[in-house]
């Protein structure tokens, strides 16, 4: 996964691809695309962005990592942001 981290004026910019390739570890080749970033809402105070973990090769639903960005605002605002960014939400 290619990430770019840099500064622009007085801001830290972290670019994270929204789409990643699915790989079959048995054949070592790409077999399609998947969401790289998902929004996870566990309750009113625990929400943010996580990376997706490809589990298709095992015939299982995808999993996710711990938060790489935690949201400390309101749940409704986070849901609206996810909709605007077209990032899927897992509750």
Backbone as XML, in Angstrom:
<?xml version="1.0"?>
<chain id="A" units="angstrom">
  <residue number="1" name="UNK">
    <atom name="N" x="0.852" y="-1.166" z="0.000"/>
    <atom name="CA" x="0.000" y="0.000" z="0.000"/>
    <atom name="C" x="0.902" y="1.234" z="0.000"/>
  </residue>
  <residue number="2" name="UNK">
    <atom name="N" x="0.667" y="2.105" z="-0.947"/>
    <atom name="CA" x="1.460" y="3.322" z="-1.080"/>
    <atom name="C" x="0.791" y="4.455" z="-0.321"/>
  </residue>
  <residue number="3" name="UNK">
    <atom name="N" x="1.532" y="5.028" z="0.612"/>
    <atom name="CA" x="1.060" y="6.193" z="1.357"/>
    <atom name="C" x="2.043" y="7.319" z="1.106"/>
  </residue>
  <residue number="4" name="UNK">
    <atom name="N" x="1.547" y="8.528" z="1.137"/>
    <atom name="CA" x="2.406" y="9.697" z="1.030"/>
    <atom name="C" x="2.157" y="10.546" z="2.262"/>
  </residue>
  <residue number="5" name="UNK">
    <atom name="N" x="3.228" y="10.955" z="2.899"/>
    <atom name="CA" x="3.126" y="11.822" z="4.066"/>
    <atom name="C" x="4.037" y="13.013" z="3.816"/>
  </residue>
  <residue number="6" name="UNK">
    <atom name="N" x="3.482" y="14.209" z="3.932"/>
    <atom name="CA" x="4.260" y="15.407" z="3.676"/>
    <atom name="C" x="3.607" y="16.594" z="4.387"/>
  </residue>
  <residue number="7" name="UNK">
    <atom name="N" x="4.291" y="17.716" z="4.388"/>
    <atom name="CA" x="3.718" y="18.938" z="4.936"/>
    <atom name="C" x="3.428" y="19.897" z="3.787"/>
  </residue>
  <residue number="8" name="UNK">
    <atom name="N" x="2.414" y="20.704" z="3.993"/>
    <atom name="CA" x="2.044" y="21.740" z="3.030"/>
    <atom name="C" x="1.685" y="22.963" z="3.849"/>
  </residue>
  <residue number="9" name="UNK">
    <atom name="N" x="2.517" y="23.960" z="3.763"/>
    <atom name="CA" x="2.413" y="25.145" z="4.614"/>
    <atom name="C" x="2.449" y="24.693" z="6.073"/>
  </residue>
  <residue number="10" name="UNK">
    <atom name="N" x="1.390" y="24.916" z="6.828"/>
    <atom name="CA" x="1.386" y="24.545" z="8.252"/>
    <atom name="C" x="0.536" y="23.303" z="8.521"/>
  </residue>
  <residue number="11" name="UNK">
    <atom name="N" x="0.362" y="22.432" z="7.503"/>
    <atom name="CA" x="-0.474" y="21.239" z="7.642"/>
    <atom name="C" x="0.330" y="19.972" z="7.381"/>
  </residue>
  <residue number="12" name="UNK">
    <atom name="N" x="0.014" y="18.920" z="8.122"/>
    <atom name="CA" x="0.542" y="17.589" z="7.858"/>
    <atom name="C" x="-0.475" y="16.884" z="6.975"/>
  </residue>
  <residue number="13" name="UNK">
    <atom name="N" x="-0.052" y="16.411" z="5.817"/>
    <atom name="CA" x="-0.937" y="15.755" z="4.858"/>
    <atom name="C" x="-0.561" y="14.277" z="4.792"/>
  </residue>
  <residue number="14" name="UNK">
    <atom name="N" x="-1.540" y="13.417" z="4.988"/>
    <atom name="CA" x="-1.337" y="11.971" z="4.876"/>
    <atom name="C" x="-2.303" y="11.479" z="3.812"/>
  </residue>
  <residue number="15" name="UNK">
    <atom name="N" x="-1.769" y="10.990" z="2.689"/>
    <atom name="CA" x="-2.589" y="10.463" z="1.606"/>
    <atom name="C" x="-2.641" y="8.946" z="1.730"/>
  </residue>
  <residue number="16" name="UNK">
    <atom name="N" x="-3.842" y="8.425" z="1.799"/>
    <atom name="CA" x="-4.055" y="6.982" z="1.947"/>
    <atom name="C" x="-4.962" y="6.536" z="0.807"/>
  </residue>
  <residue number="17" name="UNK">
    <atom name="N" x="-4.563" y="5.534" z="0.034"/>
    <atom name="CA" x="-5.432" y="5.059" z="-1.053"/>
    <atom name="C" x="-6.756" y="4.522" z="-0.505"/>
  </residue>
  <residue number="18" name="UNK">
    <atom name="N" x="-7.855" y="4.880" z="-1.164"/>
    <atom name="CA" x="-9.175" y="4.398" z="-0.744"/>
    <atom name="C" x="-9.452" y="2.991" z="-1.264"/>
  </residue>
  <residue number="19" name="UNK">
    <atom name="N" x="-8.769" y="2.595" z="-2.330"/>
    <atom name="CA" x="-8.952" y="1.277" z="-2.932"/>
    <atom name="C" x="-7.629" y="0.520" z="-2.877"/>
  </residue>
  <residue number="20" name="UNK">
    <atom name="N" x="-7.705" y="-0.775" z="-2.556"/>
    <atom name="CA" x="-6.530" y="-1.650" z="-2.529"/>
    <atom name="C" x="-6.817" y="-2.868" z="-3.401"/>
  </residue>
  <residue number="21" name="UNK">
    <atom name="N" x="-5.782" y="-3.581" z="-3.755"/>
    <atom name="CA" x="-5.926" y="-4.811" z="-4.536"/>
    <atom name="C" x="-6.153" y="-5.991" z="-3.608"/>
  </residue>
  <residue number="22" name="UNK">
    <atom name="N" x="-7.019" y="-6.903" z="-4.020"/>
    <atom name="CA" x="-7.174" y="-8.185" z="-3.327"/>
    <atom name="C" x="-6.137" y="-9.130" z="-3.920"/>
  </residue>
  <residue number="23" name="UNK">
    <atom name="N" x="-5.495" y="-9.904" z="-3.066"/>
    <atom name="CA" x="-4.490" y="-10.850" z="-3.540"/>
    <atom name="C" x="-4.831" y="-12.260" z="-3.082"/>
  </residue>
  <residue number="24" name="UNK">
    <atom name="N" x="-4.543" y="-13.212" z="-3.927"/>
    <atom name="CA" x="-4.654" y="-14.614" z="-3.560"/>
    <atom name="C" x="-3.252" y="-15.064" z="-3.163"/>
  </residue>
  <residue number="25" name="UNK">
    <atom name="N" x="-2.995" y="-15.332" z="-1.889"/>
    <atom name="CA" x="-1.640" y="-15.690" z="-1.460"/>
    <atom name="C" x="-1.157" y="-17.021" z="-2.036"/>
  </residue>
  <residue number="26" name="UNK">
    <atom name="N" x="-2.081" y="-17.841" z="-2.486"/>
    <atom name="CA" x="-1.698" y="-19.136" z="-3.045"/>
    <atom name="C" x="-1.202" y="-18.991" z="-4.474"/>
  </residue>
  <residue number="27" name="UNK">
    <atom name="N" x="-1.681" y="-17.984" z="-5.187"/>
    <atom name="CA" x="-1.275" y="-17.763" z="-6.570"/>
    <atom name="C" x="-0.410" y="-16.518" z="-6.715"/>
  </residue>
  <residue number="28" name="UNK">
    <atom name="N" x="-0.301" y="-15.732" z="-5.651"/>
    <atom name="CA" x="0.500" y="-14.507" z="-5.622"/>
    <atom name="C" x="0.164" y="-13.565" z="-6.770"/>
  </residue>
  <residue number="29" name="UNK">
    <atom name="N" x="-1.141" y="-13.351" z="-6.968"/>
    <atom name="CA" x="-1.562" y="-12.400" z="-7.988"/>
    <atom name="C" x="-2.793" y="-11.652" z="-7.511"/>
  </residue>
  <residue number="30" name="UNK">
    <atom name="N" x="-2.976" y="-10.454" z="-8.064"/>
    <atom name="CA" x="-4.147" y="-9.643" z="-7.731"/>
    <atom name="C" x="-5.393" y="-10.280" z="-8.321"/>
  </residue>
  <residue number="31" name="UNK">
    <atom name="N" x="-6.480" y="-10.299" z="-7.549"/>
    <atom name="CA" x="-7.720" y="-10.916" z="-8.029"/>
    <atom name="C" x="-8.892" y="-9.927" z="-8.012"/>
  </residue>
  <residue number="32" name="UNK">
    <atom name="N" x="-8.618" y="-8.657" z="-7.786"/>
    <atom name="CA" x="-9.685" y="-7.659" z="-7.779"/>
    <atom name="C" x="-9.361" y="-6.503" z="-6.860"/>
  </residue>
  <residue number="33" name="UNK">
    <atom name="N" x="-10.330" y="-5.617" z="-6.704"/>
    <atom name="CA" x="-10.183" y="-4.439" z="-5.847"/>
    <atom name="C" x="-11.056" y="-4.566" z="-4.615"/>
  </residue>
  <residue number="34" name="UNK">
    <atom name="N" x="-10.709" y="-3.791" z="-3.604"/>
    <atom name="CA" x="-11.486" y="-3.747" z="-2.362"/>
    <atom name="C" x="-11.323" y="-2.372" z="-1.734"/>
  </residue>
  <residue number="35" name="UNK">
    <atom name="N" x="-12.232" y="-2.024" z="-0.829"/>
    <atom name="CA" x="-12.073" y="-0.788" z="-0.062"/>
    <atom name="C" x="-10.868" y="-0.940" z="0.850"/>
  </residue>
  <residue number="36" name="UNK">
    <atom name="N" x="-9.985" y="0.050" z="0.843"/>
    <atom name="CA" x="-8.816" y="0.036" z="1.708"/>
    <atom name="C" x="-9.125" y="0.648" z="3.067"/>
  </residue>
  <residue number="37" name="UNK">
    <atom name="N" x="-10.062" y="1.597" z="3.070"/>
    <atom name="CA" x="-10.430" y="2.328" z="4.289"/>
    <atom name="C" x="-11.917" y="2.131" z="4.555"/>
  </residue>
  <residue number="38" name="UNK">
    <atom name="N" x="-12.262" y="1.856" z="5.797"/>
    <atom name="CA" x="-13.661" y="1.777" z="6.214"/>
    <atom name="C" x="-13.848" y="2.621" z="7.469"/>
  </residue>
  <residue number="39" name="UNK">
    <atom name="N" x="-15.081" y="3.024" z="7.702"/>
    <atom name="CA" x="-15.425" y="3.750" z="8.923"/>
    <atom name="C" x="-16.034" y="2.745" z="9.895"/>
  </residue>
  <residue number="40" name="UNK">
    <atom name="N" x="-15.562" y="2.760" z="11.113"/>
    <atom name="CA" x="-16.073" y="1.862" z="12.146"/>
    <atom name="C" x="-16.719" y="2.696" z="13.248"/>
  </residue>
  <residue number="41" name="UNK">
    <atom name="N" x="-17.980" y="2.385" z="13.557"/>
    <atom name="CA" x="-18.687" y="3.037" z="14.661"/>
    <atom name="C" x="-19.052" y="1.944" z="15.646"/>
  </residue>
  <residue number="42" name="UNK">
    <atom name="N" x="-18.411" y="1.962" z="16.815"/>
    <atom name="CA" x="-18.689" y="0.955" z="17.838"/>
    <atom name="C" x="-19.734" y="1.439" z="18.830"/>
  </residue>
  <residue number="43" name="UNK">
    <atom name="N" x="-19.726" y="2.732" z="19.129"/>
    <atom name="CA" x="-20.741" y="3.347" z="19.985"/>
    <atom name="C" x="-20.624" y="4.858" z="19.832"/>
  </residue>
  <residue number="44" name="UNK">
    <atom name="N" x="-21.290" y="5.616" z="20.670"/>
    <atom name="CA" x="-21.306" y="7.082" z="20.545"/>
    <atom name="C" x="-19.928" y="7.719" z="20.702"/>
  </residue>
  <residue number="45" name="UNK">
    <atom name="N" x="-18.995" y="7.028" z="21.367"/>
    <atom name="CA" x="-17.682" y="7.615" z="21.645"/>
    <atom name="C" x="-16.518" y="6.912" z="20.959"/>
  </residue>
  <residue number="46" name="UNK">
    <atom name="N" x="-16.757" y="5.783" z="20.332"/>
    <atom name="CA" x="-15.687" y="5.037" z="19.674"/>
    <atom name="C" x="-15.999" y="4.909" z="18.199"/>
  </residue>
  <residue number="47" name="UNK">
    <atom name="N" x="-15.344" y="5.747" z="17.393"/>
    <atom name="CA" x="-15.541" y="5.719" z="15.951"/>
    <atom name="C" x="-14.324" y="6.323" z="15.273"/>
  </residue>
  <residue number="48" name="UNK">
    <atom name="N" x="-14.134" y="5.922" z="14.032"/>
    <atom name="CA" x="-13.021" y="6.449" z="13.269"/>
    <atom name="C" x="-12.782" y="5.607" z="12.030"/>
  </residue>
  <residue number="49" name="UNK">
    <atom name="N" x="-11.620" y="5.825" z="11.413"/>
    <atom name="CA" x="-11.268" y="5.128" z="10.188"/>
    <atom name="C" x="-10.290" y="3.998" z="10.479"/>
  </residue>
  <residue number="50" name="UNK">
    <atom name="N" x="-10.498" y="2.872" z="9.797"/>
    <atom name="CA" x="-9.663" y="1.675" z="9.920"/>
    <atom name="C" x="-9.291" y="1.193" z="8.524"/>
  </residue>
  <residue number="51" name="UNK">
    <atom name="N" x="-8.259" y="0.392" z="8.443"/>
    <atom name="CA" x="-7.925" y="-0.283" z="7.192"/>
    <atom name="C" x="-8.728" y="-1.578" z="7.103"/>
  </residue>
  <residue number="52" name="UNK">
    <atom name="N" x="-9.104" y="-1.956" z="5.892"/>
    <atom name="CA" x="-9.748" y="-3.250" z="5.652"/>
    <atom name="C" x="-8.685" y="-4.330" z="5.555"/>
  </residue>
  <residue number="53" name="UNK">
    <atom name="N" x="-9.023" y="-5.528" z="5.997"/>
    <atom name="CA" x="-8.142" y="-6.686" z="5.884"/>
    <atom name="C" x="-8.831" y="-7.693" z="4.966"/>
  </residue>
  <residue number="54" name="UNK">
    <atom name="N" x="-8.206" y="-8.010" z="3.862"/>
    <atom name="CA" x="-8.762" y="-8.927" z="2.866"/>
    <atom name="C" x="-8.839" y="-10.343" z="3.426"/>
  </residue>
  <residue number="55" name="UNK">
    <atom name="N" x="-10.029" y="-10.902" z="3.457"/>
    <atom name="CA" x="-10.227" y="-12.281" z="3.912"/>
    <atom name="C" x="-10.941" y="-13.123" z="2.854"/>
  </residue>
  <residue number="56" name="UNK">
    <atom name="N" x="-11.145" y="-12.538" z="1.672"/>
    <atom name="CA" x="-11.878" y="-13.233" z="0.614"/>
    <atom name="C" x="-11.224" y="-14.563" z="0.234"/>
  </residue>
  <residue number="57" name="UNK">
    <atom name="N" x="-9.891" y="-14.600" z="0.250"/>
    <atom name="CA" x="-9.192" y="-15.824" z="-0.140"/>
    <atom name="C" x="-9.499" y="-16.998" z="0.800"/>
  </residue>
  <residue number="58" name="UNK">
    <atom name="N" x="-9.994" y="-16.684" z="1.994"/>
    <atom name="CA" x="-10.392" y="-17.738" z="2.943"/>
    <atom name="C" x="-11.901" y="-17.960" z="2.937"/>
  </residue>
  <residue number="59" name="UNK">
    <atom name="N" x="-12.605" y="-17.247" z="2.055"/>
    <atom name="CA" x="-14.055" y="-17.380" z="1.988"/>
    <atom name="C" x="-14.768" y="-16.737" z="3.159"/>
  </residue>
  <residue number="60" name="UNK">
    <atom name="N" x="-14.121" y="-15.756" z="3.787"/>
    <atom name="CA" x="-14.692" y="-15.082" z="4.954"/>
    <atom name="C" x="-14.922" y="-13.606" z="4.648"/>
  </residue>
  <residue number="61" name="UNK">
    <atom name="N" x="-15.775" y="-12.933" z="5.435"/>
    <atom name="CA" x="-15.935" y="-11.485" z="5.259"/>
    <atom name="C" x="-14.643" y="-10.761" z="5.634"/>
  </residue>
  <residue number="62" name="UNK">
    <atom name="N" x="-14.434" y="-9.611" z="5.020"/>
    <atom name="CA" x="-13.260" y="-8.814" z="5.358"/>
    <atom name="C" x="-13.286" y="-8.414" z="6.829"/>
  </residue>
  <residue number="63" name="UNK">
    <atom name="N" x="-12.117" y="-8.223" z="7.382"/>
    <atom name="CA" x="-11.965" y="-7.745" z="8.752"/>
    <atom name="C" x="-11.393" y="-6.335" z="8.703"/>
  </residue>
  <residue number="64" name="UNK">
    <atom name="N" x="-11.066" y="-5.757" z="9.862"/>
    <atom name="CA" x="-10.508" y="-4.421" z="9.881"/>
    <atom name="C" x="-9.485" y="-4.307" z="11.003"/>
  </residue>
  <residue number="65" name="UNK">
    <atom name="N" x="-8.621" y="-3.315" z="10.848"/>
    <atom name="CA" x="-7.576" y="-3.045" z="11.836"/>
    <atom name="C" x="-8.143" y="-2.171" z="12.949"/>
  </residue>
  <residue number="66" name="UNK">
    <atom name="N" x="-7.282" y="-1.849" z="13.897"/>
    <atom name="CA" x="-7.622" y="-0.837" z="14.893"/>
    <atom name="C" x="-7.697" y="0.507" z="14.168"/>
  </residue>
  <residue number="67" name="UNK">
    <atom name="N" x="-8.241" y="1.515" z="14.814"/>
    <atom name="CA" x="-8.350" y="2.836" z="14.210"/>
    <atom name="C" x="-6.975" y="3.397" z="13.870"/>
  </residue>
  <residue number="68" name="UNK">
    <atom name="N" x="-6.841" y="3.950" z="12.673"/>
    <atom name="CA" x="-5.650" y="4.747" z="12.376"/>
    <atom name="C" x="-5.974" y="6.230" z="12.524"/>
  </residue>
  <residue number="69" name="UNK">
    <atom name="N" x="-7.284" y="6.546" z="12.583"/>
    <atom name="CA" x="-7.737" y="7.909" z="12.850"/>
    <atom name="C" x="-9.010" y="7.818" z="13.670"/>
  </residue>
  <residue number="70" name="UNK">
    <atom name="N" x="-8.967" y="8.361" z="14.856"/>
    <atom name="CA" x="-10.112" y="8.337" z="15.764"/>
    <atom name="C" x="-10.893" y="9.641" z="15.637"/>
  </residue>
  <residue number="71" name="UNK">
    <atom name="N" x="-12.225" y="9.528" z="15.589"/>
    <atom name="CA" x="-13.102" y="10.697" z="15.484"/>
    <atom name="C" x="-13.592" y="11.051" z="16.877"/>
  </residue>
  <residue number="72" name="UNK">
    <atom name="N" x="-13.438" y="12.319" z="17.264"/>
    <atom name="CA" x="-13.846" y="12.749" z="18.597"/>
    <atom name="C" x="-15.049" y="13.691" z="18.567"/>
  </residue>
  <residue number="73" name="UNK">
    <atom name="N" x="-15.702" y="13.788" z="17.408"/>
    <atom name="CA" x="-16.884" y="14.626" z="17.285"/>
    <atom name="C" x="-18.157" y="13.825" z="17.472"/>
  </residue>
  <residue number="74" name="UNK">
    <atom name="N" x="-19.234" y="14.396" z="16.988"/>
    <atom name="CA" x="-20.550" y="13.766" z="17.090"/>
    <atom name="C" x="-20.701" y="12.632" z="16.067"/>
  </residue>
  <residue number="75" name="UNK">
    <atom name="N" x="-21.456" y="11.621" z="16.437"/>
    <atom name="CA" x="-21.693" y="10.471" z="15.566"/>
    <atom name="C" x="-22.349" y="10.902" z="14.255"/>
  </residue>
  <residue number="76" name="UNK">
    <atom name="N" x="-23.353" y="11.759" z="14.330"/>
    <atom name="CA" x="-24.062" y="12.205" z="13.138"/>
    <atom name="C" x="-23.117" y="12.931" z="12.182"/>
  </residue>
  <residue number="77" name="UNK">
    <atom name="N" x="-22.238" y="13.766" z="12.716"/>
    <atom name="CA" x="-21.262" y="14.473" z="11.881"/>
    <atom name="C" x="-20.323" y="13.485" z="11.179"/>
  </residue>
  <residue number="78" name="UNK">
    <atom name="N" x="-19.911" y="12.450" z="11.896"/>
    <atom name="CA" x="-19.020" y="11.448" z="11.329"/>
    <atom name="C" x="-19.725" y="10.684" z="10.209"/>
  </residue>
  <residue number="79" name="UNK">
    <atom name="N" x="-20.975" y="10.318" z="10.440"/>
    <atom name="CA" x="-21.746" y="9.618" z="9.407"/>
    <atom name="C" x="-21.908" y="10.493" z="8.163"/>
  </residue>
  <residue number="80" name="UNK">
    <atom name="N" x="-22.141" y="11.783" z="8.350"/>
    <atom name="CA" x="-22.270" y="12.704" z="7.220"/>
    <atom name="C" x="-20.949" y="12.832" z="6.463"/>
  </residue>
  <residue number="81" name="UNK">
    <atom name="N" x="-19.847" y="12.882" z="7.205"/>
    <atom name="CA" x="-18.527" y="12.951" z="6.576"/>
    <atom name="C" x="-18.261" y="11.700" z="5.747"/>
  </residue>
  <residue number="82" name="UNK">
    <atom name="N" x="-18.572" y="10.537" z="6.293"/>
    <atom name="CA" x="-18.370" y="9.274" z="5.579"/>
    <atom name="C" x="-19.200" y="9.224" z="4.308"/>
  </residue>
  <residue number="83" name="UNK">
    <atom name="N" x="-20.426" y="9.720" z="4.392"/>
    <atom name="CA" x="-21.289" y="9.757" z="3.212"/>
    <atom name="C" x="-20.685" y="10.678" z="2.151"/>
  </residue>
  <residue number="84" name="UNK">
    <atom name="N" x="-20.213" y="11.845" z="2.580"/>
    <atom name="CA" x="-19.598" y="12.804" z="1.658"/>
    <atom name="C" x="-18.349" y="12.209" z="1.010"/>
  </residue>
  <residue number="85" name="UNK">
    <atom name="N" x="-17.546" y="11.489" z="1.783"/>
    <atom name="CA" x="-16.299" y="10.890" z="1.282"/>
    <atom name="C" x="-16.534" y="9.545" z="0.572"/>
  </residue>
  <residue number="86" name="UNK">
    <atom name="N" x="-17.765" y="9.041" z="0.637"/>
    <atom name="CA" x="-18.135" y="7.751" z="0.041"/>
    <atom name="C" x="-17.322" y="6.615" z="0.649"/>
  </residue>
  <residue number="87" name="UNK">
    <atom name="N" x="-17.220" y="6.633" z="1.973"/>
    <atom name="CA" x="-16.533" y="5.583" z="2.731"/>
    <atom name="C" x="-17.596" y="4.791" z="3.481"/>
  </residue>
  <residue number="88" name="UNK">
    <atom name="N" x="-17.580" y="3.466" z="3.282"/>
    <atom name="CA" x="-18.560" y="2.597" z="3.919"/>
    <atom name="C" x="-18.410" y="2.563" z="5.430"/>
  </residue>
  <residue number="89" name="UNK">
    <atom name="N" x="-19.535" y="2.389" z="6.110"/>
    <atom name="CA" x="-19.567" y="2.389" z="7.572"/>
    <atom name="C" x="-19.938" y="0.988" z="8.070"/>
  </residue>
  <residue number="90" name="UNK">
    <atom name="N" x="-19.216" y="0.524" z="9.079"/>
    <atom name="CA" x="-19.549" y="-0.708" z="9.783"/>
    <atom name="C" x="-19.966" y="-0.314" z="11.194"/>
  </residue>
  <residue number="91" name="UNK">
    <atom name="N" x="-21.136" y="-0.798" z="11.628"/>
    <atom name="CA" x="-21.632" y="-0.515" z="12.992"/>
    <atom name="C" x="-21.399" y="-1.723" z="13.868"/>
  </residue>
</chain>
